[in-house]
Amino acid sequence: MKSTEQLKNEHEGIKIMLEVLESIAEQVEKGRVSRLEDNDIRNTVTFFREFADKCHHTKEERELFPTLEKAGIQKEGGPIGVMLDEHEMGRNHIRAMLESLDDLAESEIAAEKFVDNAYAYVELLRQHIEKENDILFRMADLSLGSDMDNKLFQRFEEIEVKEMGEGTHEKYHKMIDEYRKKFLR
């Protein structure tokens, strides 16, 4: 498997969880917070912080992007710089959602903050994933030889174990399946 295929596979799980987050935001927006289990909301946002950012974005930022720079793909003013900026915007939305969770049921301001940031995050990540899949990963596939791609894939595997811990990746894939069934009918 190519390194970019691993990232694209992760994108598929992230896209499902974006639908889950959107569903949760719709319920919060309609004042149906009491129908949601607090852990489901918190777990969904934590999924994005841990799986999408800590695991997936770490693979890109620590390994893929520097490798692409060495291969001649521009960072500043180029696609890598755009991706890095969008990663940071996403982190800001995640922080804001997490900050709003404790007061979500009692505060319209907290609910509005959560909903606004959830919708903004969903939109940002959908566009971000499309750019990576359709532009950046194609550039990577054309720029990287099979030896470098194999090394990247190995480094990605190491990141999963060292950064996330043994079995964590699988735990999040199980969560994706559970939440798809629970929230997306």
N, C-alpha and C positions, 0 to 999 in steps of 0.2 A: 504494500500500500504506500502511496506517495504521502509525503508529509502534509501536503495541501488537502488530500482526501480525508485525512484524520481531522483536520480543522473544519472541513465542510461537513463531515459527519457530526461534529460537535455543534455546528451551526443549526443542524436539523433539530436537535434537542432543544437548543436555545429558542428557536422559532416556536416550538410547541409551548414552551414556558412563557414566551411573550404573549401568546394567545390566552394562557391561564392568567397572567398578570392583567391583561386587558379585561378579562371577565371579572376578575376581582375588583378592578377599578370601577367598572360599570355598576357593580353591586354597592360599593362604597358610595359612589356618586348618587345612587338612588336611595341612600340612607338605610341600606340593608346590611349594615356591619354586623348586627346581632345574629344574622343568619350564617355568617362566616365564622369559622373557627379561627381564633387569633393565631394559633400556630400555623395555619395554612397561609395566612398573609405573611407572617414573619418568615416562614420557611421558603416561600416563593421569592421574597426579596433577598434572603440569604443565599438562595440558589444563584442569583445573578452576581452577588458579591463573591461567592466562593467558586462556583463552577465557571461562569462566563468571564469573570474578571481574574480571579486568582489563578485559575488553571489555564483557561483558553487564552486570555490576553497575555499572560506571562509567557506562554509558548511563543506568541507572536513578538512581544517586545524584547524578550531576552535572547531569542534564537532566530526566528524568521526574519524580522526586520533588519538586524545587523548583517545577517548573511546576504540579504537582498541589496543592502547598501554596498557591501563589498563587491557584489556582482554588477554594480553600476546603476541601480535604481535609486533615484533621488529621494532624499528625506525632506529637506527644507523646500517648501513649495511644490513638493511632489506627493505621490500617493501615500508614502509612509508617514509623512508629516500629518496629512489629513487623518489617517487612521489613528495616530497617537492623540491628536486633538479630540477626536470622537471618543476614544477610550476615556479620556479625562472628563469629558462632558457626561458620559455614562456614569462614572464614579460619583460625580456630583449629584446626579439624580438618585442613585442608590442611597447615598448618605441622607439626602432629604427625605426619601421614603422611610428609611429606618428611624430618623428623628421623629417622624410624625406618628409612628405606630403606637406609642404608649398612650396617646390622647385621642386616638382615632374614634372611638365610640362616643366620647363625651364632647368633643370639640369639632365644630364645623370648620374652623381654621385648619386644624390638623387633617381633617378629612379632605379638605380642598387641596392642601399641600400634597397629600399622598396622591390624590387623583391626578392633579396637574403633572406631578413628576412621573407618575406611572405612565400616563399617556405620552408624555414627551420622551420617556425612555423607550417605550415600545416603538414609537416612530423613528427615533434615532437609530436603534439597533436594527430595525428592519432595513433601513436604507444602508446602514453600515455593512451588514451581512451581504447585501446585494453587491455593493462596491467591491468587497473582498472577494466574493465568489466569482464575479464576472470580470473584474479587472486585475486586482492585485495577485490573486492566486494563479491566474493565467500567465501573468508576467513571471511569477515565481517558477511555474512549470517550464517556461521557455528559457529562463535564465540559469536554472540550477541543473547541474549534471546529476546522474544517478548516484554517484558516490556522495556528493554533498547532500542530496535529498535523503539518502539512507542515514547519514549522520544526524541530520535534522530530526528525522523520525525517532531515532534512538534518544536524542536529547529531549524530545517531547515526552517520551516514555519515562525518562528520569525525572522530569519535572512533575509528572503525575504522582510518582512515588514520594519524591522529596518534599514537594510543596503541599501536596494534598494528603498524602498518607495512603498506605496500602488499602485498597477497597473503597476509597472515597468516590472515585470516578463511577464505579459500579453502583454505589449508593444513590448517586444523583441520577443515573439512568433509570433506576427503579422508581425514584420519585417522579421523574418525567412521565413514566407509564401510569403511575397511580394518579397523578394530578390531571393527566389527559382524560382519564376515565371519570374522574370526579367533577371536573369543571367544563369539559368540552364535550357536549352531547350532540 
